[in-house]
């Protein structure tokens, strides 16, 4: 998984399916451990990831500052995947300003 500038930032750790609809609800994304003091996981809708050319790599439009302010959870504290409030920890599709 790459940032928009091509830096490797992590990987998709898991996909969570809704068994009733047979559709993917969200992807659990693991950030490169060098970015945070402990392994943090982030949940994003699949629409947050973009395919990158002919490569198998995906791009997530985030930087370290954006991730620091997003909802995350510890790798050992997933909770129940059937929790009715699980949507509360799914991050919106990130957008970065192009003006600098």
N, CA, C and O of each residue as an XYZ file, in Angstrom:
400
protein
N       0.861     -1.166      0.000
C       0.000      0.000      0.000
C       0.898      1.216      0.000
O       1.841      1.297      0.788
N       0.617      2.152     -0.869
C       1.439      3.346     -1.008
C       0.661      4.615     -0.684
O      -0.565      4.664     -0.791
N       1.408      5.638     -0.286
C       0.848      6.986     -0.170
C       0.850      7.587     -1.573
O       1.438      7.001     -2.482
N       0.208      8.741     -1.776
C       0.194      9.357     -3.105
C       1.599      9.663     -3.643
O       1.795      9.711     -4.857
N       2.580      9.873     -2.745
C       3.946     10.154     -3.197
C       4.744      8.874     -3.436
O       5.938      8.941     -3.725
N       4.102      7.709     -3.321
C       4.749      6.449     -3.633
C       5.434      5.765     -2.463
O       6.075      4.732     -2.656
N       5.323      6.303     -1.258
C       5.952      5.701     -0.074
C       5.086      4.566      0.461
O       3.870      4.705      0.590
N       5.733      3.436      0.771
C       5.015      2.300      1.346
C       4.551      2.669      2.751
O       5.367      3.028      3.601
N       3.243      2.583      3.000
C       2.716      3.004      4.303
C       2.060      1.878      5.087
O       1.707      2.077      6.249
N       1.888      0.725      4.502
C       1.264     -0.371      5.227
C       0.621     -1.372      4.294
O       0.951     -1.450      3.110
N      -0.315     -2.146      4.855
C      -0.974     -3.173      4.047
C      -2.395     -3.417      4.533
O      -2.737     -3.134      5.681
N      -3.205     -3.944      3.642
C      -4.541     -4.370      4.035
C      -4.381     -5.672      4.792
O      -3.858     -6.652      4.262
N      -4.831     -5.676      6.022
C      -4.667     -6.832      6.901
C      -5.845     -7.797      6.791
O      -5.674     -9.009      6.920
N      -7.037     -7.258      6.554
C      -8.220     -8.107      6.512
C      -9.336     -7.387      5.780
O      -9.353     -6.158      5.706
N     -10.265     -8.158      5.242
C     -11.495     -7.629      4.657
C     -12.651     -8.170      5.478
O     -12.674     -9.355      5.808
N     -13.603     -7.322      5.809
C     -14.747     -7.739      6.615
C     -15.983     -7.762      5.716
O     -16.347     -6.762      5.097
N     -16.614     -8.932      5.665
C     -17.779     -9.152      4.827
C     -19.062     -9.092      5.647
O     -19.084     -9.451      6.825
N     -20.125     -8.632      5.004
C     -21.466     -8.744      5.562
C     -22.023    -10.057      5.018
O     -22.259    -10.185      3.817
N     -22.229    -11.013      5.888
C     -22.668    -12.336      5.450
C     -24.073    -12.317      4.845
O     -24.403    -13.178      4.030
N     -24.898    -11.352      5.232
C     -26.262    -11.283      4.686
C     -26.261    -10.844      3.235
O     -27.047    -11.346      2.432
N     -25.373     -9.900      2.888
C     -25.350     -9.364      1.530
C     -24.207     -9.912      0.681
O     -24.160     -9.680     -0.527
N     -23.286    -10.641      1.314
C     -22.083    -11.158      0.643
C     -21.229    -10.055      0.041
O     -20.570    -10.257     -0.979
N     -21.242     -8.888      0.674
C     -20.451     -7.753      0.199
C     -19.406     -7.370      1.241
O     -19.598     -7.555      2.443
N     -18.303     -6.836      0.746
C     -17.263     -6.359      1.645
C     -17.747     -5.071      2.299
O     -18.152     -4.131      1.615
N     -17.700     -5.034      3.634
C     -18.109     -3.848      4.378
C     -16.973     -2.844      4.488
O     -17.184     -1.644      4.311
N     -15.769     -3.325      4.779
C     -14.617     -2.438      4.899
C     -13.330     -3.248      4.911
O     -13.339     -4.465      5.097
N     -12.227     -2.543      4.710
C     -10.898     -3.141      4.784
C     -10.233     -2.668      6.063
O     -10.352     -1.503      6.442
N      -9.533     -3.580      6.727
C      -8.752     -3.230      7.910
C      -7.322     -3.037      7.431
O      -6.706     -3.942      6.869
N      -6.814     -1.838      7.666
C      -5.525     -1.415      7.146
C      -4.519     -1.305      8.277
O      -4.785     -0.650      9.285
N      -3.372     -1.938      8.119
C      -2.301     -1.907      9.103
C      -1.228     -0.922      8.621
O      -0.683     -1.060      7.525
N      -0.944      0.065      9.461
C       0.038      1.097      9.116
C       1.446      0.622      9.434
O       1.657     -0.110     10.401
N       2.408      1.038      8.621
C       3.818      0.751      8.877
C       4.146      1.117     10.326
O       3.905      2.254     10.731
N       4.685      0.191     11.113
C       4.931      0.445     12.544
C       5.865      1.627     12.822
O       5.861      2.158     13.933
N       6.649      2.041     11.857
C       7.549      3.181     12.084
C       6.777      4.503     12.191
O       7.337      5.511     12.623
N       5.502      4.505     11.804
C       4.707      5.733     11.856
C       4.127      5.989     13.233
O       3.909      7.144     13.599
N       3.869      4.929     14.018
C       3.261      5.053     15.337
C       4.010      4.176     16.324
O       4.734      3.264     15.923
N       3.841      4.444     17.602
C       4.585      3.694     18.615
C       4.088      2.263     18.787
O       4.843      1.407     19.247
N       2.855      1.989     18.434
C       2.333      0.622     18.490
C       1.538      0.362     17.220
O       1.136      1.291     16.518
N       1.318     -0.930     16.934
C       0.580     -1.245     15.717
C      -0.856     -0.761     15.844
O      -1.588     -1.166     16.747
N      -1.238      0.097     14.937
C      -2.600      0.613     14.887
C      -3.266      0.107     13.617
O      -2.639     -0.012     12.565
N      -4.535     -0.181     13.744
C      -5.333     -0.597     12.600
C      -6.366      0.478     12.305
O      -6.872      1.139     13.212
N      -6.667      0.642     11.040
C      -7.639      1.626     10.581
C      -8.634      0.915      9.681
O      -8.257      0.019      8.927
N      -9.886      1.300      9.752
C     -10.924      0.713      8.899
C     -11.333      1.743      7.854
O     -11.651      2.887      8.178
N     -11.320      1.317      6.600
C     -11.705      2.176      5.485
C     -12.619      1.405      4.542
O     -12.474      0.195      4.370
N     -13.552      2.110      3.942
C     -14.350      1.527      2.857
C     -13.404      1.230      1.692
O     -12.373      1.888      1.552
N     -13.739      0.265      0.872
C     -12.871     -0.065     -0.264
C     -12.703      1.102     -1.216
O     -11.691      1.182     -1.913
N     -13.663      2.004     -1.263
C     -13.569      3.156     -2.158
C     -12.462      4.129     -1.740
O     -12.143      5.052     -2.490
N     -11.877      3.938     -0.568
C     -10.774      4.790     -0.124
C      -9.468      4.444     -0.845
O      -8.537      5.248     -0.857
N      -9.396      3.266     -1.437
C      -8.171      2.796     -2.085
C      -8.292      2.931     -3.600
O      -9.340      2.645     -4.179
N      -7.209      3.369     -4.229
C      -7.189      3.487     -5.681
C      -6.131      2.548     -6.257
O      -5.041      2.397     -5.704
N      -6.479      1.921     -7.385
C      -5.507      1.092     -8.096
C      -4.458      1.996     -8.709
O      -4.749      3.122     -9.113
N      -3.249      1.497     -8.774
C      -2.135      2.308     -9.263
C      -1.583      1.696    -10.546
O      -0.726      0.813    -10.500
N      -2.069      2.163    -11.676
C      -1.586      1.682    -12.975
C      -1.763      0.185    -13.138
O      -2.789     -0.381    -12.758
N      -0.746     -0.450    -13.710
C      -0.779     -1.899    -13.939
C      -0.249     -2.678    -12.742
O      -0.211     -3.908    -12.773
N       0.157     -1.985    -11.702
C       0.744     -2.616    -10.522
C      -0.328     -3.234     -9.635
O      -1.505     -2.886     -9.728
N       0.094     -4.150     -8.780
C      -0.807     -4.723     -7.777
C      -0.919     -3.816     -6.559
O      -1.735     -4.069     -5.672
N      -0.108     -2.761     -6.507
C      -0.146     -1.841     -5.371
C      -1.373     -0.950     -5.432
O      -1.833     -0.561     -6.506
N      -1.890     -0.637     -4.254
C      -2.987      0.307     -4.123
C      -2.457      1.578     -3.487
O      -1.405      1.569     -2.847
N      -3.178      2.660     -3.661
C      -2.815      3.929     -3.052
C      -3.929      4.347     -2.102
O      -5.113      4.228     -2.417
N      -3.525      4.841     -0.930
C      -4.448      5.424      0.033
C      -4.043      6.873      0.173
O      -2.894      7.167      0.505
N      -4.962      7.778     -0.073
C      -4.680      9.213     -0.148
C      -4.580      9.835      1.248
O      -5.440     10.620      1.648
N      -3.519      9.475      1.989
C      -3.321      9.977      3.352
C      -1.862     10.326      3.583
O      -0.975      9.876      2.857
N      -1.633     11.126      4.596
C      -0.281     11.340      5.087
C      -0.283     11.046      6.583
O      -1.335     10.777      7.164
N       0.890     11.098      7.206
C       1.007     10.729      8.616
C       0.145     11.616      9.513
O      -0.459     11.128     10.468
N       0.085     12.898      9.217
C      -0.729     13.822     10.016
C      -2.209     13.484      9.951
O      -2.907     13.534     10.964
N      -2.691     13.138      8.757
C      -4.099     12.765      8.615
C      -4.406     11.501      9.405
O      -5.421     11.428     10.097
N      -3.528     10.504      9.302
C      -3.759      9.248     10.008
C      -3.765      9.440     11.516
O      -4.530      8.784     12.223
N      -2.919     10.332     12.011
C      -2.848     10.572     13.456
C      -4.181     11.078     14.005
O      -4.492     10.863     15.176
N      -4.966     11.748     13.163
C      -6.243     12.298     13.625
C      -7.440     11.403     13.295
O      -8.573     11.726     13.653
N      -7.196     10.288     12.619
C      -8.292      9.394     12.228
C      -8.560      8.349     13.297
O      -7.718      8.073     14.151
N      -9.765      7.771     13.226
C     -10.163      6.712     14.157
C      -9.312      5.477     13.901
O      -9.122      5.071     12.755
N      -8.799      4.880     14.978
C      -8.010      3.666     14.848
C      -8.258      2.780     16.056
O      -8.929      3.180     17.007
N      -7.718      1.587     16.009
C      -7.842      0.679     17.135
C      -6.593     -0.180     17.204
O      -5.913     -0.387     16.199
N      -6.296     -0.677     18.392
C      -5.132     -1.522     18.594
C      -5.364     -2.888     17.969
O      -6.491     -3.381     17.918
N      -4.293     -3.483     17.501
C      -4.383     -4.770     16.831
C      -4.962     -5.857     17.734
O      -5.572     -6.806     17.243
N      -4.777     -5.728     19.046
C      -5.286     -6.758     19.956
C      -6.652     -6.409     20.547
O      -7.113     -7.077     21.472
N      -7.302     -5.368     20.020
C      -8.603     -4.944     20.563
C      -9.628     -4.723     19.461
O     -10.229     -3.654     19.360
N      -9.816     -5.735     18.648
C     -10.770     -5.620     17.554
C     -12.197     -5.545     18.036
O     -13.009     -4.844     17.433
N     -12.527     -6.239     19.095
C     -13.918     -6.304     19.522
C     -14.683     -7.268     18.643
O     -14.092     -8.060     17.908
N     -15.976     -7.197     18.720
C     -16.820     -8.104     17.955
C     -17.093     -7.545     16.560
O     -17.479     -6.387     16.403
N     -16.886     -8.383     15.562
C     -17.180     -7.953     14.191
C     -18.677     -7.815     13.967
O     -19.108     -7.229     12.973
N     -19.471     -8.353     14.889
C     -20.927     -8.239     14.786
C     -21.472     -7.052     15.566
O     -22.687     -6.870     15.637
N     -20.610     -6.256     16.141
C     -21.018     -5.079     16.913
C     -21.811     -4.128     16.019
O     -21.347     -3.747     14.945
N     -22.981     -3.755     16.457
C     -23.824     -2.856     15.659
C     -23.213     -1.477     15.506
O     -23.603     -0.733     14.606
N     -22.266     -1.115     16.359
C     -21.634      0.196     16.279
C     -20.327      0.177     15.493
O     -19.571      1.147     15.543
N     -20.049     -0.892     14.778
C     -18.760     -0.972     14.094
C     -18.592      0.123     13.044
O     -17.463      0.518     12.752
N     -19.665      0.612     12.481
C     -19.558      1.687     11.493
C     -18.964      2.955     12.096
O     -18.455      3.810     11.372
N     -19.028      3.076     13.403
C     -18.497      4.271     14.066
C     -16.982      4.368     13.956
O     -16.433      5.457     14.126
N     -16.279      3.257     13.675
C     -14.829      3.341     13.570
C     -14.335      3.265     12.131
O     -13.125      3.230     11.904
N     -15.237      3.239     11.155
C     -14.826      3.247      9.755
C     -14.581      4.689      9.327
O     -15.468      5.536      9.428
N     -13.376      4.955      8.852
C     -13.004      6.295      8.440
C     -13.617      6.662      7.105
O     -13.827      5.798      6.254
N     -13.909      7.950      6.915
C     -14.420      8.387      5.606
C     -13.299      8.290      4.569
O     -12.124      8.193      4.923
N     -13.666      8.316      3.309
C     -12.672      8.292      2.238
C     -11.822      9.556      2.366
O     -12.351     10.665      2.285
N     -10.508      9.401      2.564
C      -9.662     10.581      2.781
C      -9.438     11.381      1.509
O      -9.315     10.825      0.417
N      -9.388     12.675      1.669
C      -9.040     13.578      0.571
C      -7.977     14.528      1.068
O      -8.110     15.127      2.136
N      -6.930     14.660      0.293
C      -5.838     15.566      0.657
C      -5.902     16.780     -0.233
O      -6.191     16.682     -1.426
N      -5.633     17.915      0.353
C      -5.589     19.148     -0.418
C      -4.406     19.096     -1.365
O      -3.318     18.660     -0.988
N      -4.619     19.542     -2.598
C      -3.533     19.541     -3.585
C      -2.784     20.861     -3.596
O      -1.746     20.973     -4.249
N      -3.287     21.864     -2.885
C      -2.601     23.151     -2.858
C      -1.654     23.188     -1.674
O      -2.045     22.871     -0.551
N      -0.411     23.574     -1.920
C       0.594     23.657     -0.863
C       1.376     24.925     -0.993
O       2.275     25.180     -0.192
